[in-house]
Amino acid sequence: MEIKVRHLTHIYQPNTPFERLALDDVDFTIPSGAFVSIIGHTGSGKSTLIQHFNGLLKPTKGEVIVGDITIAAGAKNKDLKALRQRVGMVFQYPEHQLFEETVEKDICFGPLNFGVPLEEAKARAREALELVGLPLSFLSRSPFDLSGGQMRRVAIAGVLALHPEVIILDEPTAGLDPRARRDILNLFARLHREKGITTVMVTHSMDDAARLSDEIIVMDHGRMAMKDRPEAVFTRTDLLRSLGLDIPEPMRFLQRLGARSGEVLSEPAFTVEQTAEIVTRFLNREGGPSWS
C-alpha cells in the first residue's frame, strides 16, 4: 500500500506558550511494497512523522494519503478504524502492551476488536505465532512467563494478526541483546520479502538502515534533508555528519583503511561480503597500497 505525504506540517500545542514545530512542510511518497528507513538525530521528527501514518496524530497543515484513505488538516476523518486495521504499528518496547492471561488471548485481542469472529481470530493467532517463529504450544502460556525477546515476538504477532498492508516500526529492536536484535530484523525482512508488506522503520542504527532498506529518509529539525537509495545517502558523509549522523560500520572501516595508505575508500559497503570484496580489490590493484 502506497503512502503519500503532502506538505505535512505538525505543531504541538499550537497557540500556547509551549507551541513547538515538529514537522515543517514534509513531502514524499513511499511506494507500495517498499522497505523504507527513517533516520535522524533525536528530536528530528521521526516518531512524529510515522504517527501520522495510522492517524495517531493529525496534520496541522497538509495531508497524508495511505492507500485510498486521506487524513487532511482540518477535516473529519471517519476512516481511522479501517486505517488502523490496515496499518500495523510496532512501538518501542511493544511487550509493555501485553496484558491478557494467555498468548492466544493477547494476539486475538486486536482482530476481535475489529470485528473478526472468534474462530477466525484464533486461526490468525496460530498463523501469526508461526510467522514470528514461536511454537503453537505458546498459545496457552502466560506472556509474562516468556523471555523479553519472546514477549516482543508475541506483541509483533498481535500486529500481524490484523493482516496489515503496512507495518510501521519505531525502533523495533530497542533493548534487545544482539542475537534477539538480529532475529527480529530478519523476521521483518522475511515478512517484507515474502508478503510484500510496505515497511517503514525508524532506527538509530545506520547499519540496519543501510542493509535492509530500498530507500532512506533523513530527517533534520522537522524537515526532510534527504530521500534516496542507501548507496546514495551514505556516500554523502560530510552532510550526514553535519546532521549528527554517521555512516555504517563497514564504510567507517574502509575509511580508516584508506586513511592509513593516504587514499580515499568511499565506496558504499553494508555487509561483510561487500567490504571483503572492496578490500581484496584495494590490496590487489597494481602497485598496491602505500601504508603510512
C-alpha positions as a Markdown table, in Angstrom:
| # | Residue | x | y | z |
|---|---|---|---|---|
| 1 | Met | 0.0 | 0.0 | 0.0 |
| 2 | Glu | 1.4 | 3.4 | -1.0 |
| 3 | Ile | 1.9 | 6.2 | 1.4 |
| 4 | Lys | 1.9 | 9.8 | 0.2 |
| 5 | Val | 2.9 | 12.7 | 2.5 |
| 6 | Arg | 1.9 | 16.1 | 1.0 |
| 7 | His | 3.2 | 19.3 | 2.6 |
| 8 | Leu | 2.8 | 17.9 | 6.1 |
| 9 | Thr | 3.3 | 20.2 | 9.0 |
| 10 | His | 2.6 | 19.3 | 12.6 |
| 11 | Ile | 2.7 | 21.8 | 15.5 |
| 12 | Tyr | 2.4 | 20.5 | 19.1 |
| 13 | Gln | 0.3 | 22.6 | 21.5 |
| 14 | Pro | -0.4 | 25.4 | 18.9 |
| 15 | Asn | -1.3 | 28.9 | 20.2 |
| 16 | Thr | 0.1 | 28.3 | 23.6 |
| 17 | Pro | 3.4 | 29.3 | 25.2 |
| 18 | Phe | 4.6 | 25.6 | 24.6 |
| 19 | Glu | 4.0 | 25.7 | 20.8 |
| 20 | Arg | 6.6 | 23.6 | 19.0 |
| 21 | Leu | 7.0 | 23.0 | 15.3 |
| 22 | Ala | 7.7 | 19.2 | 14.9 |
| 23 | Leu | 7.3 | 18.8 | 11.2 |
| 24 | Asp | 7.7 | 21.5 | 8.6 |
| 25 | Asp | 6.3 | 21.1 | 5.0 |
| 26 | Val | 7.4 | 17.4 | 4.6 |
| 27 | Asp | 6.6 | 15.9 | 1.2 |
| 28 | Phe | 7.4 | 12.5 | -0.2 |
| 29 | Thr | 6.0 | 9.2 | -1.4 |
| 30 | Ile | 6.7 | 5.7 | -0.2 |
| 31 | Pro | 5.9 | 3.2 | -3.0 |
| 32 | Ser | 3.7 | 0.1 | -2.2 |
| 33 | Gly | 5.8 | -2.8 | -1.1 |
| 34 | Ala | 8.9 | -0.7 | -0.3 |
| 35 | Phe | 11.1 | -1.0 | 2.8 |
| 36 | Val | 12.0 | 2.5 | 3.9 |
| 37 | Ser | 14.0 | 3.5 | 6.9 |
| 38 | Ile | 13.7 | 6.9 | 8.6 |
| 39 | Ile | 16.9 | 8.2 | 10.3 |
| 40 | Gly | 17.7 | 11.4 | 12.1 |
| 41 | His | 19.0 | 12.8 | 15.3 |
| 42 | Thr | 16.9 | 12.8 | 18.5 |
| 43 | Gly | 14.1 | 15.3 | 18.1 |
| 44 | Ser | 14.3 | 15.4 | 14.2 |
| 45 | Gly | 10.6 | 14.5 | 13.8 |
| 46 | Lys | 10.9 | 10.8 | 13.0 |
| 47 | Ser | 8.3 | 9.5 | 15.5 |
| 48 | Thr | 6.0 | 12.4 | 15.0 |
| 49 | Leu | 6.1 | 11.6 | 11.2 |
| 50 | Ile | 5.2 | 7.9 | 11.5 |
| 51 | Gln | 2.4 | 8.6 | 13.9 |
| 52 | His | 0.6 | 10.3 | 11.1 |
| 53 | Phe | 0.6 | 7.1 | 9.0 |
| 54 | Asn | -2.2 | 5.5 | 11.1 |
| 55 | Gly | -3.9 | 8.6 | 12.3 |
| 56 | Leu | -2.5 | 8.7 | 15.9 |
| 57 | Leu | -1.6 | 12.3 | 15.0 |
| 58 | Lys | -3.4 | 14.6 | 12.5 |
| 59 | Pro | -1.8 | 17.2 | 10.3 |
| 60 | Thr | -1.7 | 20.8 | 11.3 |
| 61 | Lys | -1.3 | 21.5 | 7.6 |
| 62 | Gly | -1.1 | 19.3 | 4.6 |
| 63 | Glu | -2.3 | 15.7 | 4.3 |
| 64 | Val | -1.3 | 12.1 | 4.5 |
| 65 | Ile | -2.7 | 9.6 | 2.0 |
| 66 | Val | -2.4 | 5.9 | 2.8 |
| 67 | Gly | -3.9 | 3.7 | 0.1 |
| 68 | Asp | -7.3 | 5.2 | -0.6 |
| 69 | Ile | -7.6 | 6.9 | 2.9 |
| 70 | Thr | -6.8 | 10.6 | 3.2 |
| 71 | Ile | -6.0 | 12.3 | 6.5 |
| 72 | Ala | -6.1 | 16.0 | 5.9 |
| 73 | Ala | -5.6 | 19.0 | 8.2 |
| 74 | Gly | -8.9 | 20.4 | 9.4 |
| 75 | Ala | -11.0 | 17.5 | 8.0 |
| 76 | Lys | -13.1 | 15.0 | 9.9 |
| 77 | Asn | -11.6 | 11.5 | 9.4 |
| 78 | Lys | -14.2 | 8.8 | 9.5 |
| 79 | Asp | -11.9 | 6.1 | 8.2 |
| 80 | Leu | -9.4 | 5.9 | 11.1 |
| 81 | Lys | -10.6 | 2.4 | 12.3 |
| 82 | Ala | -10.2 | 1.0 | 8.8 |
| 83 | Leu | -6.8 | 2.7 | 8.5 |
| 84 | Arg | -5.5 | 1.3 | 11.8 |
| 85 | Gln | -6.5 | -2.2 | 10.7 |
| 86 | Arg | -4.5 | -1.8 | 7.5 |
| 87 | Val | -1.5 | -0.1 | 9.1 |
| 88 | Gly | 0.1 | -2.0 | 11.9 |
| 89 | Met | 2.3 | 0.0 | 14.4 |
| 90 | Val | 5.1 | -1.7 | 16.4 |
| 91 | Phe | 6.2 | 0.8 | 19.0 |
| 92 | Gln | 9.4 | 0.7 | 21.1 |
| 93 | Tyr | 9.0 | -2.0 | 23.7 |
| 94 | Pro | 5.7 | -3.3 | 22.4 |
| 95 | Glu | 5.8 | -6.1 | 25.0 |
| 96 | His | 4.8 | -3.4 | 27.6 |
| 97 | Gln | 1.4 | -3.5 | 25.9 |
| 98 | Leu | 0.8 | -7.2 | 26.7 |
| 99 | Phe | -2.0 | -7.7 | 29.2 |
| 100 | Glu | -4.0 | -10.8 | 28.7 |
| 101 | Glu | -3.7 | -14.0 | 30.7 |
| 102 | Thr | -2.6 | -16.1 | 27.7 |
| 103 | Val | -0.6 | -15.5 | 24.5 |
| 104 | Glu | -3.6 | -16.6 | 22.4 |
| 105 | Lys | -5.9 | -14.1 | 24.0 |
| 106 | Asp | -3.4 | -11.3 | 23.6 |
| 107 | Ile | -2.9 | -12.0 | 19.9 |
| 108 | Cys | -6.7 | -12.3 | 19.4 |
| 109 | Phe | -7.4 | -9.0 | 21.1 |
| 110 | Gly | -6.8 | -6.8 | 18.0 |
| 111 | Pro | -8.7 | -8.9 | 15.5 |
| 112 | Leu | -11.7 | -9.3 | 17.8 |
| 113 | Asn | -11.7 | -5.5 | 18.4 |
| 114 | Phe | -12.0 | -5.0 | 14.7 |
| 115 | Gly | -15.0 | -7.4 | 14.4 |
| 116 | Val | -13.2 | -10.6 | 13.4 |
| 117 | Pro | -15.2 | -13.8 | 14.5 |
| 118 | Leu | -13.6 | -15.7 | 17.4 |
| 119 | Glu | -12.7 | -18.8 | 15.4 |
| 120 | Glu | -11.1 | -16.8 | 12.7 |
| 121 | Ala | -9.2 | -14.7 | 15.3 |
| 122 | Lys | -7.8 | -17.9 | 16.8 |
| 123 | Ala | -6.8 | -19.1 | 13.4 |
| 124 | Arg | -5.0 | -15.8 | 12.8 |
| 125 | Ala | -3.3 | -16.1 | 16.2 |
| 126 | Arg | -1.9 | -19.5 | 15.2 |
| 127 | Glu | -0.7 | -18.2 | 11.9 |
| 128 | Ala | 0.9 | -15.1 | 13.4 |
| 129 | Leu | 2.7 | -17.1 | 16.1 |
| 130 | Glu | 4.2 | -19.3 | 13.4 |
| 131 | Leu | 5.2 | -16.3 | 11.4 |
| 132 | Val | 7.2 | -14.9 | 14.3 |
| 133 | Gly | 8.9 | -18.2 | 14.9 |
| 134 | Leu | 7.3 | -19.4 | 18.1 |
| 135 | Pro | 5.7 | -22.8 | 18.6 |
| 136 | Leu | 2.0 | -23.2 | 18.9 |
| 137 | Ser | 2.4 | -24.6 | 22.4 |
| 138 | Phe | 3.0 | -20.9 | 23.5 |
| 139 | Leu | -0.7 | -20.1 | 22.8 |
| 140 | Ser | -1.7 | -21.4 | 26.2 |
| 141 | Arg | 1.2 | -19.8 | 28.1 |
| 142 | Ser | 1.1 | -16.5 | 30.0 |
| 143 | Pro | 3.0 | -13.9 | 28.0 |
| 144 | Phe | 4.6 | -12.8 | 31.3 |
| 145 | Asp | 6.4 | -16.1 | 31.7 |
| 146 | Leu | 8.3 | -15.6 | 28.5 |
| 147 | Ser | 11.7 | -14.1 | 27.8 |
| 148 | Gly | 12.0 | -10.4 | 26.7 |
| 149 | Gly | 12.7 | -11.5 | 23.1 |
| 150 | Gln | 9.7 | -14.0 | 23.1 |
| 151 | Met | 7.4 | -11.3 | 24.6 |
| 152 | Arg | 8.4 | -9.0 | 21.8 |
| 153 | Arg | 7.6 | -11.6 | 19.2 |
| 154 | Val | 4.1 | -12.2 | 20.8 |
| 155 | Ala | 3.5 | -8.4 | 20.6 |
| 156 | Ile | 4.5 | -8.4 | 17.0 |
| 157 | Ala | 2.3 | -11.4 | 16.3 |
| 158 | Gly | -0.6 | -9.3 | 17.7 |
| 159 | Val | 0.0 | -6.7 | 15.0 |
| 160 | Leu | 0.4 | -9.3 | 12.2 |
| 161 | Ala | -2.9 | -11.0 | 13.2 |
| 162 | Leu | -4.6 | -7.9 | 11.8 |
| 163 | His | -3.2 | -8.8 | 8.4 |
| 164 | Pro | -1.8 | -5.3 | 7.8 |
| 165 | Glu | -0.8 | -4.0 | 4.4 |
| 166 | Val | 1.7 | -1.6 | 6.0 |
| 167 | Ile | 3.9 | -2.2 | 9.1 |
| 168 | Ile | 5.4 | 0.8 | 10.9 |
| 169 | Leu | 8.4 | 0.0 | 13.2 |
| 170 | Asp | 9.5 | 2.5 | 15.8 |
| 171 | Glu | 13.0 | 1.3 | 16.9 |
| 172 | Pro | 11.8 | -2.3 | 16.9 |
| 173 | Thr | 15.0 | -3.8 | 18.4 |
| 174 | Ala | 15.3 | -1.3 | 21.3 |
| 175 | Gly | 16.6 | -3.1 | 24.5 |
| 176 | Leu | 17.2 | -6.4 | 22.9 |
| 177 | Asp | 20.5 | -8.4 | 23.0 |
| 178 | Pro | 22.5 | -8.8 | 19.8 |
| 179 | Arg | 21.0 | -12.2 | 18.9 |
| 180 | Ala | 17.4 | -11.1 | 19.5 |
| 181 | Arg | 18.1 | -7.9 | 17.5 |
| 182 | Arg | 19.3 | -9.9 | 14.6 |
| 183 | Asp | 16.3 | -12.4 | 14.8 |
| 184 | Ile | 13.7 | -9.6 | 14.9 |
| 185 | Leu | 15.3 | -7.7 | 12.0 |
| 186 | Asn | 15.5 | -10.9 | 10.0 |
| 187 | Leu | 11.8 | -11.6 | 10.8 |
| 188 | Phe | 10.7 | -8.2 | 9.3 |
| 189 | Ala | 13.0 | -8.6 | 6.3 |
| 190 | Arg | 11.4 | -12.0 | 5.6 |
| 191 | Leu | 7.9 | -10.7 | 6.1 |
| 192 | His | 8.6 | -7.9 | 3.7 |
| 193 | Arg | 10.2 | -10.2 | 1.1 |
| 194 | Glu | 7.6 | -13.0 | 1.3 |
| 195 | Lys | 4.4 | -11.0 | 1.8 |
| 196 | Gly | 5.2 | -7.7 | 0.1 |
| 197 | Ile | 4.2 | -5.6 | 3.1 |
| 198 | Thr | 5.1 | -2.0 | 2.9 |
| 199 | Thr | 7.5 | -1.5 | 5.8 |
| 200 | Val | 8.6 | 1.8 | 7.4 |
| 201 | Met | 11.3 | 1.6 | 10.1 |
| 202 | Val | 12.5 | 4.3 | 12.4 |
| 203 | Thr | 16.0 | 3.4 | 13.6 |
| 204 | His | 19.2 | 4.9 | 15.1 |
| 205 | Ser | 21.2 | 2.1 | 13.5 |
| 206 | Met | 22.9 | 3.2 | 10.3 |
| 207 | Asp | 23.9 | -0.4 | 9.6 |
| 208 | Asp | 20.3 | -1.7 | 9.9 |
| 209 | Ala | 19.0 | 1.1 | 7.7 |
| 210 | Ala | 21.7 | 0.5 | 5.0 |
| 211 | Arg | 21.3 | -3.3 | 4.9 |
| 212 | Leu | 17.5 | -3.6 | 4.9 |
| 213 | Ser | 16.2 | -0.5 | 3.0 |
| 214 | Asp | 15.2 | 0.2 | -0.5 |
| 215 | Glu | 15.2 | 3.9 | 0.4 |
| 216 | Ile | 16.2 | 6.0 | 3.3 |
| 217 | Ile | 14.6 | 9.2 | 4.5 |
| 218 | Val | 16.8 | 11.5 | 6.5 |
| 219 | Met | 15.0 | 14.0 | 8.9 |
| 220 | Asp | 16.6 | 17.1 | 10.4 |
| 221 | His | 14.7 | 19.5 | 12.7 |
| 222 | Gly | 11.3 | 18.6 | 11.3 |
| 223 | Arg | 12.3 | 18.7 | 7.6 |
| 224 | Met | 13.3 | 16.1 | 5.2 |
| 225 | Ala | 17.0 | 16.5 | 4.4 |
| 226 | Met | 17.4 | 13.6 | 2.0 |
| 227 | Lys | 15.4 | 10.7 | 0.5 |
| 228 | Asp | 17.4 | 8.3 | -1.7 |
| 229 | Arg | 18.8 | 4.8 | -2.0 |
| 230 | Pro | 21.2 | 3.7 | 0.8 |
| 231 | Glu | 24.1 | 3.8 | -1.7 |
| 232 | Ala | 23.5 | 7.5 | -2.4 |
| 233 | Val | 22.7 | 8.5 | 1.2 |
| 234 | Phe | 25.7 | 7.0 | 2.8 |
| 235 | Thr | 28.2 | 8.4 | 0.3 |
| 236 | Arg | 27.3 | 11.9 | 1.5 |
| 237 | Thr | 29.4 | 11.5 | 4.6 |
| 238 | Asp | 30.0 | 15.2 | 5.3 |
| 239 | Leu | 26.3 | 16.1 | 5.1 |
| 240 | Leu | 25.4 | 13.2 | 7.3 |
| 241 | Arg | 27.9 | 14.1 | 10.0 |
| 242 | Ser | 26.7 | 17.8 | 9.8 |
| 243 | Leu | 23.3 | 16.4 | 10.7 |
| 244 | Gly | 24.7 | 14.5 | 13.7 |
| 245 | Leu | 24.6 | 11.1 | 11.9 |
| 246 | Asp | 27.3 | 8.7 | 10.8 |
| 247 | Ile | 27.8 | 6.1 | 8.2 |
| 248 | Pro | 27.6 | 2.2 | 8.6 |
| 249 | Glu | 30.5 | 0.4 | 10.3 |
| 250 | Pro | 31.8 | -1.3 | 7.1 |
| 251 | Met | 32.2 | 2.1 | 5.5 |
| 252 | Arg | 33.9 | 3.5 | 8.6 |
| 253 | Phe | 36.3 | 0.6 | 8.5 |
| 254 | Leu | 37.1 | 1.3 | 4.8 |
| 255 | Gln | 37.7 | 5.0 | 5.5 |
| 256 | Arg | 40.2 | 4.0 | 8.3 |
| 257 | Leu | 41.9 | 1.6 | 5.9 |
| 258 | Gly | 42.2 | 4.2 | 3.2 |
| 259 | Ala | 43.5 | 6.8 | 5.6 |
| 260 | Arg | 46.4 | 4.5 | 6.5 |
| 261 | Ser | 47.5 | 4.5 | 2.9 |
| 262 | Gly | 46.7 | 8.1 | 2.2 |
| 263 | Glu | 43.9 | 7.2 | -0.2 |
| 264 | Val | 40.1 | 7.6 | -0.2 |
| 265 | Leu | 37.9 | 4.5 | 0.1 |
| 266 | Ser | 34.4 | 5.8 | -0.2 |
| 267 | Glu | 32.5 | 3.0 | -1.9 |
| 268 | Pro | 29.3 | 2.1 | -0.3 |
| 269 | Ala | 29.6 | -1.2 | 1.6 |
| 270 | Phe | 27.0 | -2.5 | 4.1 |
| 271 | Thr | 27.9 | -6.2 | 4.6 |
| 272 | Val | 31.0 | -8.2 | 5.4 |
| 273 | Glu | 30.9 | -9.7 | 1.9 |
| 274 | Gln | 30.9 | -6.2 | 0.2 |
| 275 | Thr | 33.6 | -5.0 | 2.5 |
| 276 | Ala | 35.8 | -8.0 | 1.8 |
| 277 | Glu | 35.4 | -7.6 | -2.0 |
| 278 | Ile | 36.5 | -3.9 | -1.8 |
| 279 | Val | 39.4 | -4.7 | 0.5 |
| 280 | Thr | 40.6 | -7.5 | -1.8 |
| 281 | Arg | 40.4 | -5.3 | -4.9 |
| 282 | Phe | 42.2 | -2.5 | -3.0 |
| 283 | Leu | 45.1 | -4.8 | -1.9 |
| 284 | Asn | 45.5 | -6.5 | -5.2 |
| 285 | Arg | 45.4 | -3.5 | -7.5 |
| 286 | Glu | 48.5 | -2.5 | -9.5 |
| 287 | Gly | 51.2 | -1.0 | -7.3 |
| 288 | Gly | 49.4 | -2.0 | -4.1 |
| 289 | Pro | 48.6 | 0.3 | -1.2 |
| 290 | Ser | 51.3 | 2.6 | 0.3 |
| 291 | Trp | 51.0 | 2.2 | 4.1 |
| 292 | Ser | 51.9 | 5.2 | 6.2 |
